[in-house]
Amino acid sequence: MNGKEPTNITKAQNITLKINSISSDGTGIARTERGIIFVQGALPGEVVKAELVAKKKDFAVAKIFEIVEASPGRVAPRCKYYGHCGGCQLQHADYETQLKLKAQIVRDAMTRIGGFEKNLFENLTCQASPLFWGYRNKAAFPVQNLNGRIATGFYRAGTHRLELIKQCPVNAPRLNEIYGAILDGLDGLEKEKNKFPLDGYDERTNKGKLRHIIARTGINTGESLLSFVINGKLSPKSVKSLAYLGELSSPDTITLNHNSKPGNVILGSYTENLKSSGIITERLGNFKLNFDTVSFFQVNTGQAEKLFSYASGLVEEGAKNILELYSGVGSLTCWLAERSQRVTSVEEWRGAVRMAAKNLAVNNFENVNALCGRSEEVIEDLKLENKFDAVVLDPPRDGCDRRVLEAIKNFKAPQIIYVSCNPATLARDCKILSSFGYDLKTIKAFDMFPQTAHVETVVLMSRLQN
């Protein structure tokens, strides 16, 4: 958030603003003579009357109280909790507008942070999602105590206070079914004065037994998983109560995930099964993939298929040896293994490596060497004689450790395929790779998260000839 300091702006001042662009979190940006003003819920091209509610060092924040000139893309939000629940940021824009805004977010990051020329992104578009409602295959519902009883929902925007929702329109129908059954079960116990034996979790004190409720489903298989994240050991009565709540919606498997660490990290490292194996399956393209409570798996199944097919298709024909970093449970690995003679995959989470081994075996791939460890440490131990034809990256939001990028430079691989969920860190890392002698060849955005400001991007970089 850079800009001229708004020295003449005072809090609680009302002002008419022209919205020029949008920030990476979906907030409208007004660039004025007095500085940059961020306006929540505003769209580019709009004129709004707003109340200035905060002044920072380099910008100010305003809240709309009247839209003078609305964008043609403005629509009424579908969800009644929108604006309170923090899950979505763009429901006030129609879907075509959302796609344009996300392409612009990527374009802005690559030029402003990456320093790339604007003409590289003139034709950049955002690939539409097959579903833009009901697409999410995973939901995590925090649990707290409110007004003397246990409560669950989603966090309000910018806080860890609960918004008590009944259903969510971006969640797959099966997730809403599971969540609704749990709400009905808790209400039934309350009406019968049969007190639920577990308290909701309090982050401030690290007390309370039930922290989160996790629901997952296979969009293409219909299988479902329900997990209760708990803090500490439970009594037999408490376990029985959770099993009762779980069975109300008849999921294929139910688990208890143990997390007693302070803070807001959702999942712990140990999971026990209450019902069945703790694993469900999904189909992506031609592949059957298993995942469990803690596995990372793209939340938008249909769009993941398109992204993996596209990213793997960027690998040149005849590639013999591919290095894949941050490989997770092997979803993209399957696509890469189908196109090359050998894949070396690297993943830090041991449980994900075990799940990847299962997935590769189920899909009859024997040409993958799966390594467990932090990418920045494992890559330094790989021999330069490997001569990788391509390096495929799909890091978390923080992007790549500098050591990873330095090692890639030494490998001199002809191709780098970078999959990113954060345009800012993607731009930063592409800038570094560019300084190492790689040229940005193609870039494509994918709307993995409709109704939100998040966007997935795939970049192909090729090594310049010496």
Secondary structure, DSSP 4 states (H G I P E B T S, - for coil): ------TT--TT-EEEEE--EE-TTS-EEEEETTEEEEEET--TT-EEEEEEEEE-SSEEEEEEEEEEE--TTB---S-TTBTTBSS-S-TTB-HHHHHHHHHHHHHHHHHHTS---GGGGTT--EEPPS-SSS-BSEEEEEEEEETTEEEE-EEBTTSS-EE--S--TTB-HHHHHHHHHHHHHHHHHHHTT---S-PBPBTTTTB-SEEEEEEEE-TTT--EEEEEEESS---HHHHHHHHHHHHTT--SEEEEEE---SSS----SEEEEEETTSEEEEEETTEEEEEESS----SBHHHHHHHHHHHHHTSPTT--EEEEES-TTSHHHHHHHHHSSEEEEEES-HHHHHHHHHHHHHTT---EEEEES-HHHHHHHS-GGG--SEEEE---TT---HHHHHHHHHHT-SEEEEEES-HHHHHHHHHHHHHTTEEEEEEEEE-SSTTSS--EEEEEEEEPP-
